[in-house]
């Protein structure tokens, strides 16, 4: 028996058949054996990252939007101040 570590592999990098097999597995579960050129093989799902952890939290989104709004307000006020400014040349 030869074990090969695929490391962290994106699901999109695998064949459709492999994707279907992995989607049906729970963490730590081995897939059904399948035949390859060198004999038989099986896949064990060790971990799964769904990408949900990388999404910002509600507070982070709110803070980012608030910061953008403050930036737009300050830009508008600065633009209005420049428009209303009087330039004296002596």
C-alpha positions in Angstrom: 0.0 0.0 0.0 1.3 3.4 -1.0 0.0 6.6 0.7 0.2 9.9 -1.1 -0.5 13.2 0.6 -2.3 15.5 -1.8 -1.8 18.4 0.7 -4.4 21.2 0.5 -6.0 20.8 -2.8 -8.8 22.9 -4.2 -11.9 20.9 -5.2 -11.9 22.7 -8.6 -8.4 21.1 -9.3 -9.8 17.6 -9.2 -11.8 15.6 -11.8 -15.5 15.7 -11.7 -15.6 12.1 -10.4 -13.3 12.9 -7.6 -15.3 16.0 -6.7 -18.5 14.0 -6.5 -16.7 11.4 -4.3 -15.2 14.0 -1.9 -18.5 16.0 -1.6 -20.1 12.8 -0.2 -17.5 12.2 2.4 -17.4 13.3 6.0 -14.1 14.4 7.6 -12.1 11.3 8.5 -14.1 9.1 6.2 -12.6 7.0 3.4 -14.1 6.9 0.0 -15.0 3.8 -1.9 -12.0 2.1 -3.6 -11.6 2.9 -7.3 -9.3 1.5 -10.0 -6.4 3.4 -11.4 -3.6 2.4 -13.8 -1.3 1.3 -11.0 -4.0 -0.7 -9.1 -6.6 0.4 -6.7 -6.9 3.6 -4.7 -9.0 5.3 -2.1 -9.3 8.9 -0.8 -9.6 9.9 2.8 -10.9 13.3 3.6 -8.8 14.7 6.4 -10.1 18.3 6.6 -12.4 20.6 4.8 -12.4 24.4 4.4 -15.6 25.8 3.0 -14.3 29.4 2.9 -16.9 30.6 5.4 -14.2 31.3 8.0 -12.6 33.9 5.6 -15.8 35.9 5.3 -15.7 39.2 7.4 -18.0 39.4 10.4 -21.0 41.6 10.5 -19.2 44.1 12.7 -16.2 44.2 10.3 -18.5 44.9 7.3 -20.4 47.6 9.3 -17.1 49.3 10.3 -15.8 49.2 6.8 -19.0 50.7 5.4 -19.0 53.4 8.1 -15.4 54.2 7.3 -16.2 54.5 3.6 -19.2 56.8 4.4 -17.0 59.0 6.6 -14.4 59.2 3.8 -17.1 60.3 1.3 -18.4 62.9 3.7 -15.0 64.3 4.4 -14.2 64.4 0.6 -17.5 66.3 0.0 -16.9 68.8 2.8 -13.3 69.4 1.6 -14.6 69.9 -2.0 -17.3 72.3 -0.8 -14.7 74.3 1.3 -12.4 74.6 -1.8 -15.4 75.8 -3.9 -16.4 78.4 -1.3 -12.9 79.6 -0.6 -11.9 83.1 -1.5 -8.4 83.6 -2.9 -6.8 86.9 -2.2 -3.9 88.0 -4.4 -2.0 91.1 -3.2 
